[in-house]
Each structure stands twice: as structure tokens, then as C-alpha cells.
Amino acid sequence: MLAARKVALGLFPAALLVALIAWATGTESVAKAAGVIAAVALPIGLGAIPLLRGYQFTAWIVAAVVCPLLFPHAFLNQQITETISIKINHPWAVLIIIQLVMFGMGTQMSLRDFAGVAKMPHAVVVGLICQFTIMPLVGFSIAKVLSFPPEIGAGLVLIGSCSSGLASNVMAHMAHINLPLSITLTACATAMAPLVTPFWLTTLNTGVEKDFSFITAMMSIFKIVIAPIGAAMIHDLLKYPHPNRKRVVYSFAAAGAAWLLFLLAGGWNVVTDHFTGPVMINTITVVGFLLVAVLTGVIYHFITLKLHNLDGYMPVFSMFGIIYFTAIATASGRNELLAIGLLLCVAAAAHNTIGYLLGYWLSRLFGLKQNDARTVAMEVGMQNGGMAFGIANDLGKLATLGLAAAIFSPWMNVSGSILANYWRKHKSKEQKVTQEAAPLAAQD
């Protein structure tokens, strides 16, 4: 495997050089082919360099942007035979994969994560206020200053209005900052997202608020985020069995199984015949998703009893999903991305950087210690791209509303890694005091 990585590492500069020469000489087909080879070779090759292995996922995200830009149709429709084709960006395919991403994230969380609120309430409240005010307002301001088209600008507000994701927890661990606070903030922000994200999208003049109501957006987040993460929480709940608890969970799981059988028997037509209002239909849909989520959590729990290491592999599925919908969003919105791609990159970098800066300094202003302020800054600057993709897909606007997330997600992984490594080398005041006190405590 190492030999293959070394070959890929050597192939990357060669393919990149061929692509540049071919592009300069007008040989477009060769340039595109060489560009794809270079884009794929880079993440594989980085595995051969220990210091750069942590950037492999980021490099795969870059490849998921480059390849669809060069060959967009390959990521949209695949003709298998004359009569059979696969629509890779089918809304249901995107929805299922996004739910798998969220489920994978949920398996790395625990119900105990929410207990952190009682242990450090001041830091959690400050962090949540910063999380849900800085990023949506900064995204809205950047979109207005740069005069983005309404749906592209709304994408900045969308990514800013989402909760933080598990990437921030990984970076907090790398930076040796307050990991329990980071996990608690991610858990609480995710739980609040169904209310706060629709609020900003419908309150700010984003240009898409006319396409959906607050309730519709809230229901969308329940389907995309709460249901799959809830399924993972059911799995976590069953790790510590209690007879009454198990009976309740299994009853809801049985209801979920009955709902699935009802749908398979054509029951959805019965629902739509008896209920016509969008609110009622959305409510029934969400309740159905939640019941199936309980069933999924129970089934997954029983699978893990046989496959004990399955939880450890779930983040890999999440990473694959993020790469998938980055590629789909890029292919779907290729024309828009080529028109304003560079400016959108600048906007995403500015959005992310301002999030770090304001998250840190406002936290300090509200009285948080340096280490806690660093944690809040990481939570504020790093957003849940999967949630943003899911909402954009649910609205049928992945090609426009989802573009900001496609750019923001890879950039935040790069900037987050750099910031985490910097903070790990430059300890906070509290970390220095703890290190200085440790030898003295050992002597006593």
C-alpha cells in the first residue's frame, strides 16, 4: 500500500505538469484527463508522507471539486444500457447519503454529551450565542457586500446558520483545547438547529425565504439531521439497558416497522387522500421519519453486538458522504461556480476566518478563559456542511444554495487543521499553568 502511495505521490506533479502544458497548448481533452489524474493522485500520495496524512481528507474534497468541474456529466447521469441509466444526483439518493453522514456523526456522540451544560453553563451559553449570531450575520453581510445572486448569497447565510459538526470536535482534540466543551456545544447546537436555522433563513432577506415557510424548513432539518442522529442516540441509549426503557424503545421501533409496511402497501396514497395541508403532510412525514429512526437505531444496535468495531468505522462512511455531495453540488452548479468561483472562494475564506476571530474575542469579552475562548472560536468557525447540503437538496436548489457549502467545507478543514496545529504548539495561559503545576504536584 505504501508503494502505491509513493507512486501516486510521484504521479501528481507529473500529471499536473502535463495538464498545465496541455491547457496552454489548447489540448483540452488531454488537460482534463491529466487534471483528474493529478486531483486523485494527490490525496493518495499524501498518505506516503506522515506529516501530511492529516490532510488526505481535505485533498479528497479538493478532488471532489476538480473532477466534476472537468467532467460534470460523469457525476450526474450514468447510462448503463440503452434503456437503463443511473441518476447519481437523484434527490432521494442525496437525501439517503446525507442521512448516513449524519448517522455516522451521531454514532460518535452520546446522550452524556448534553450533560456538559450543567457542568459549564456560562461557557455553553456564550458559545451557543456566538455560534448562532456571528456566522449567519457575517454570511449575510459578505453576500451583500459582494453582491452575490440571491440564491448564492443565501447559501452563505445557510452555511452560517447551521450548527457546528464533528469536524470541530476533531480539531479541538488536535489543538488540545477544551474537548468536553466542544462536544457539548456541537450536541446542543445540533439540537437547536431545527429552530434557529429556519429562523435566520426566513428572517434575513436571503432571496429564498419566499420558497418555504419556517415550519417547512424546520421539518426539513428534522428529516435531515434530527432523525438520523436520533437513531444513533437510540443505539447509545440501548448500550445501558433498563427494562422499562427497552420496552418503550422497542414499542416505537415496532411502530416504525408498521409504518414502513404501511408505506410499502401503498399507504402514502391513503395519507395524501385524507390530508391535503402542507403542514399536516410535513408533520406526518417527520413523525414517520422519527419512528423509522428508532427502528434503525435498534437494528444498528443489534448489528454492533456482532460487529463490535462498527462504530469506529462509521466516520469513514461520513467522510465518503461528504465527498459525494461535494462532487454532486459542484457538478450541478458548475456554470454558477465557474462564473463566480474565485469570488465565492474569497467569501468562504473570509466567512470562516471572521468566525474564528469574532468567536474568540467575543468569548473573551464575555469572560471566558483563553482555552475556552479558543474552543468557542473553533465551534463558530467550523460549520456542518452536511446539514447545509441536505437543506439545499430538500429545496431542490443544490446547484445554487449548496455551492457555498461545497466551497466552505474543504476550506474550513484546511484552516481548522492549521489553527489546531498552531494552538497545540502555542499553549494557552491555563495550559501553561497546568503544565508548570504538574511537576510540583508530582514532587509533593
C-alpha positions in Angstrom: 0.0 0.0 0.0 2.8 2.4 0.9 4.4 1.7 -2.5 1.2 2.6 -4.3 1.0 5.8 -2.3 4.6 6.7 -3.3 3.8 6.0 -7.0 0.7 8.3 -6.7 2.9 11.0 -5.0 5.3 10.9 -7.9 2.4 10.8 -10.4 0.8 14.0 -9.0 3.4 16.6 -10.1 3.9 14.8 -13.5 0.2 14.8 -14.2 -0.2 18.4 -13.1 2.6 19.5 -15.4 1.0 17.6 -18.3 -2.3 19.3 -17.5 -0.8 22.8 -17.5 1.1 22.2 -20.7 -1.9 20.7 -22.5 -4.1 23.6 -21.3 -1.6 26.1 -22.5 -1.4 24.5 -25.9 -5.1 24.1 -26.3 -5.3 20.3 -26.0 -8.3 20.4 -23.8 -9.1 16.6 -23.7 -5.6 15.8 -22.5 -5.6 18.7 -20.0 -8.9 17.4 -18.4 -7.7 13.8 -18.2 -4.4 14.8 -16.7 -6.2 17.1 -14.3 -8.3 14.3 -13.0 -5.3 12.1 -12.6 -3.5 14.8 -10.6 -6.5 15.5 -8.4 -6.9 11.8 -7.5 -3.2 11.1 -7.1 -2.7 13.9 -4.6 -4.8 12.5 -1.7 -3.5 9.0 -2.3 0.1 10.3 -2.4 -0.2 12.3 0.8 -0.6 9.1 2.7 3.1 8.4 2.0 4.1 11.5 4.0 3.4 11.1 7.7 3.3 14.8 8.4 0.7 15.4 5.6 -1.6 12.4 6.2 -4.0 14.5 8.2 -4.7 16.5 5.0 -5.8 13.5 2.9 -9.5 14.1 3.5 -9.1 17.7 2.6 -7.3 16.7 -0.6 -10.1 14.3 -1.4 -12.6 17.2 -1.0 -10.5 19.2 -3.5 -10.6 16.3 -5.9 -14.4 16.2 -5.4 -14.5 19.8 -6.7 -11.9 19.5 -9.5 -13.2 16.3 -11.2 -16.8 17.4 -11.5 -15.7 20.8 -12.9 -13.8 18.9 -15.6 -16.3 16.2 -16.3 -19.7 17.3 -14.8 -21.9 14.7 -16.6 -20.0 11.8 -15.1 -21.3 12.9 -11.7 -24.9 13.5 -12.7 -26.1 10.7 -15.0 -24.6 7.3 -16.0 -26.0 5.4 -18.9 -25.7 1.7 -18.1 -27.5 0.4 -21.1 -29.7 1.9 -23.8 -32.7 1.7 -21.5 -31.1 1.9 -18.1 -29.4 5.0 -16.6 -28.5 6.0 -13.1 -29.2 9.5 -11.9 -26.3 10.0 -9.4 -27.7 13.2 -8.1 -31.3 11.9 -7.6 -32.8 13.8 -4.7 -33.6 10.6 -2.8 -30.0 9.3 -3.3 -28.7 12.6 -2.0 -31.1 12.5 1.0 -30.2 8.9 2.0 -26.5 9.6 1.8 -26.8 12.8 3.8 -28.8 10.9 6.4 -26.0 8.3 6.5 -23.5 11.1 7.1 -25.5 12.4 10.0 -26.0 9.0 11.4 -22.2 8.4 11.2 -21.7 11.6 13.1 -24.3 10.6 15.6 -22.5 7.4 16.5 -19.6 9.4 17.7 -21.9 11.4 20.0 -23.5 10.3 23.3 -26.5 11.4 25.3 -24.0 12.2 28.1 -22.6 15.0 25.9 -25.6 17.1 26.8 -24.7 16.8 30.5 -21.9 19.3 29.9 -24.4 22.1 30.0 -24.8 21.6 33.8 -21.0 21.5 34.3 -20.1 24.7 32.4 -23.3 26.6 31.7 -21.7 30.0 31.2 -19.3 28.8 28.5 -22.1 26.8 26.8 -24.5 29.8 26.7 -21.7 32.1 25.4 -20.7 29.5 22.8 -24.3 29.0 21.5 -24.9 32.7 21.3 -21.7 33.2 19.3 -22.5 30.2 17.2 -25.9 31.3 16.1 -25.4 35.0 15.7 -21.9 35.6 14.3 -21.9 33.2 11.3 -25.4 33.9 9.8 -25.0 37.7 10.1 -21.4 37.6 8.7 -22.6 35.4 5.9 -25.4 37.8 5.1 -23.1 40.8 5.2 -20.5 39.2 2.9 -23.2 38.2 0.4 -24.5 41.8 0.3 -21.0 43.4 0.1 -20.0 41.1 -2.8 -23.4 41.4 -4.5 -23.9 37.7 -5.0 -27.0 36.5 -6.8 -29.8 35.9 -4.2 -29.6 32.1 -4.1 -25.8 32.0 -4.0 -25.8 34.6 -1.2 -28.4 32.7 0.6 -26.0 29.7 0.6 -23.6 31.8 2.8 -26.5 32.5 5.2 -27.4 28.8 5.2 -24.0 27.5 6.0 -23.6 30.2 8.7 -27.0 29.3 10.2 -26.2 25.6 10.6 -24.8 24.1 13.8 -21.1 23.0 14.1 -20.2 19.5 13.1 -17.9 16.7 14.4 -15.0 18.3 12.4 -14.8 21.0 15.2 -14.5 18.2 17.8 -11.6 16.6 15.9 -9.9 20.0 15.6 -10.4 20.6 19.3 -8.8 17.3 20.1 -5.9 18.1 17.8 -5.4 21.6 19.4 -5.5 20.2 23.0 -8.2 22.7 23.9 -11.5 22.1 25.9 -12.8 18.9 24.1 -15.7 18.4 26.5 -16.9 21.9 25.9 -16.6 21.4 22.1 -18.6 18.2 22.2 -21.3 19.8 24.4 -21.6 22.8 22.1 -21.9 20.6 19.0 -24.6 18.5 20.6 -26.6 21.5 21.9 -26.2 23.4 18.6 -27.4 20.4 16.6 -30.5 20.1 18.9 -31.3 23.8 18.4 -30.8 23.8 14.7 -34.4 23.0 13.7 -35.5 26.2 15.3 -32.5 28.6 14.8 -31.5 27.7 11.2 -35.0 28.3 9.8 -35.3 31.5 11.8 -32.3 33.1 10.1 -33.3 31.8 6.6 -36.8 33.2 6.9 -35.8 36.4 8.8 -32.9 37.7 6.8 -33.6 38.9 3.2 -31.8 36.0 1.6 -33.9 35.7 -1.5 -35.1 32.1 -0.8 -37.5 32.8 2.1 -40.4 33.0 -0.3 -39.8 29.4 -1.3 -40.5 27.8 2.1 -42.0 28.6 5.4 -40.4 28.4 8.9 -42.3 25.1 9.5 -41.2 23.6 6.2 -37.6 24.4 6.9 -37.9 23.0 10.5 -39.4 19.8 9.2 -36.6 19.5 6.6 -33.9 19.7 9.4 -35.8 17.1 11.4 -35.6 14.7 8.4 -32.0 15.5 7.5 -30.4 15.9 10.9 -32.6 15.0 13.9 -33.9 11.7 12.6 -30.5 10.1 11.7 -28.7 11.5 14.8 -31.7 10.4 16.9 -31.3 6.9 15.5 -27.7 7.0 16.7 -28.8 8.2 20.1 -31.2 5.2 20.4 -28.2 3.0 19.8 -26.4 4.8 22.6 -29.4 4.5 24.9 -29.5 0.8 24.4 -25.9 0.4 25.5 -27.1 0.9 29.1 -30.2 -1.2 29.1 -33.1 -0.6 31.5 -36.2 -2.9 31.3 -38.8 0.0 31.1 -36.6 1.9 28.7 -36.2 -1.1 26.4 -39.9 -1.7 26.3 -40.6 1.9 25.3 -37.9 1.9 22.6 -39.0 -1.5 21.2 -42.6 -0.2 21.1 -41.6 2.8 19.0 -39.4 0.5 16.8 -42.4 -1.7 16.2 -44.5 1.3 15.2 -41.7 2.3 12.8 -41.8 -1.2 11.2 -45.6 -1.0 10.9 -45.2 2.5 9.2 -42.7 1.0 6.7 -45.1 -1.9 5.9 -47.9 0.6 5.5 -45.9 2.7 3.0 -44.9 -0.4 1.1 -48.5 -1.4 0.8 -49.3 2.0 -0.9 -50.3 3.8 2.3 -48.9 7.1 1.3 -51.7 7.5 -1.2 -54.1 7.0 1.6 -52.4 9.8 3.6 -52.4 12.2 0.7 -56.1 11.4 0.0 -57.1 12.3 3.6 -54.7 15.1 4.4 -54.0 17.9 1.9 -52.5 20.7 4.0 -48.7 21.0 3.7 -48.2 21.4 7.4 -50.1 18.2 8.2 -48.3 16.3 5.4 -44.9 17.6 6.7 -45.8 16.6 10.2 -46.8 13.1 9.2 -43.6 12.8 7.2 -41.4 13.8 10.1 -43.2 11.6 12.6 -42.7 8.7 10.1 -39.0 9.5 9.8 -38.6 9.6 13.6 -40.4 6.2 14.0 -38.2 4.7 11.4 -35.2 6.3 13.1 -36.0 4.5 16.3 -36.3 1.2 14.3 -32.9 2.0 12.6 -31.2 2.7 15.9 -32.5 -0.7 17.3 -31.4 -2.6 14.2 -28.0 -0.9 14.2 -27.6 -1.7 17.9 -28.1 -5.4 17.4 -25.7 -5.3 14.5 -23.0 -3.8 16.7 -23.4 -6.6 19.2 -22.0 -8.9 16.4 -19.7 -6.3 14.8 -18.1 -4.7 17.8 -15.8 -2.3 15.9 -18.6 -0.9 13.6 -18.9 2.4 15.5 -15.3 3.1 14.8 -15.8 2.7 11.0 -18.8 5.0 10.8 -16.8 8.2 10.4 -15.4 6.7 7.2 -18.9 6.5 5.8 -19.5 10.1 6.8 -16.3 11.2 5.0 -17.4 9.3 1.9 -20.8 11.0 2.1 -19.2 14.5 2.4 -17.0 13.8 -0.7 -20.1 12.5 -2.6 -22.3 15.5 -2.1 -19.4 17.9 -2.6 -19.0 16.4 -6.0 -22.7 16.4 -6.8 -23.1 20.0 -5.7 -20.1 21.0 -7.8 -21.4 19.2 -10.9 -24.9 20.5 -10.5 -23.8 24.1 -10.1 -20.8 24.0 -12.4 -21.9 27.0 -14.5 -22.6 29.2 -11.5 -19.3 28.1 -9.9 -17.2 28.9 -12.9 -18.9 32.4 -13.1 -18.2 33.4 -9.5 -16.0 30.6 -8.2 -13.0 32.7 -7.2 -15.1 35.3 -5.5 -17.0 32.6 -3.7 -13.7 31.1 -2.5 -12.8 34.5 -1.1 -16.2 34.8 0.6 -15.9 31.4 2.2 -12.4 32.1 3.4 -13.5 35.5 4.8 -16.6 33.9 6.4 -14.6 31.2 8.1 -11.8 33.5 9.3 -14.1 36.2 10.7 -15.9 33.4 12.5 -12.7 32.3 14.3 -11.8 35.9 15.2 -15.2 37.1 16.4 -15.8 33.7 18.2 -12.6 34.1 20.1 -12.7 37.8 21.0 -16.4 37.9 21.8 -15.9 34.9 24.1 -13.1 36.7 25.9 -15.3 39.8 26.2 -18.0 37.7 27.8 -15.4 36.4 30.4 -14.3 33.1 29.1 -10.8 31.8 29.8 -8.4 31.7 26.9 -8.7 27.9 26.4 -12.5 28.0 26.4 -12.5 31.0 24.0 -10.3 29.0 21.6 -12.9 26.2 21.8 -15.8 28.5 21.0 -13.8 30.1 18.1 -13.4 26.6 16.6 -17.1 25.8 17.0 -18.1 29.1 15.5 -15.7 29.0 12.5 -16.5 25.3 11.6 -20.0 24.6 10.3 -22.0 21.4 9.5 -21.7 21.3 5.7 -23.8 18.1 5.6 -26.8 20.0 7.1 -26.4 22.8 4.6 -26.2 20.3 1.7 -29.3 18.5 3.0 -31.4 21.6 3.3 -30.3 22.8 -0.2 -31.2 19.4 -1.6 -34.5 19.3 0.1 -35.4 22.7 -1.5 -34.2 21.4 -4.9 -31.5 24.1 -5.0 -28.3 22.1 -4.6 -26.8 23.7 -7.7 -27.0 27.2 -6.1 -27.9 27.2 -2.4 -25.5 24.3 -1.9 -22.4 25.9 -3.6 -21.3 27.9 -0.6 -21.2 24.7 1.5 -19.2 23.0 -1.3 -16.5 25.7 -1.0 -16.7 26.3 2.7 -16.4 22.7 3.8 -12.9 21.9 2.3 -11.6 25.4 3.2 -12.7 25.0 6.9 -10.9 21.6 7.1 -7.7 23.2 5.9 -7.9 26.3 8.1 -9.1 24.3 11.1 -6.1 22.0 10.8 -3.7 24.9 10.5 -5.3 26.7 13.5 -5.4 23.5 15.6 -1.7 22.8 15.0 -0.8 26.4 15.8 -2.7 26.3 19.1 -1.2 22.9 20.0 2.3 24.4 19.7 1.3 27.7 21.4 -0.3 26.8 24.7 -3.0 28.9 26.4 -2.3 30.5 29.7 -4.3 27.9 31.5 -2.4 25.1 29.8 0.9 26.6 30.8 -0.2 26.9 34.4 -1.3 23.3 34.4 2.0 22.1 32.9 4.0 24.1 35.4 1.9 22.8 38.3 2.2 19.2 37.3 5.9 18.7 38.3 5.3 20.3 41.6 2.3 18.1 42.3 4.4 15.1 41.4 7.1 16.1 43.9 4.5 16.5 46.7 
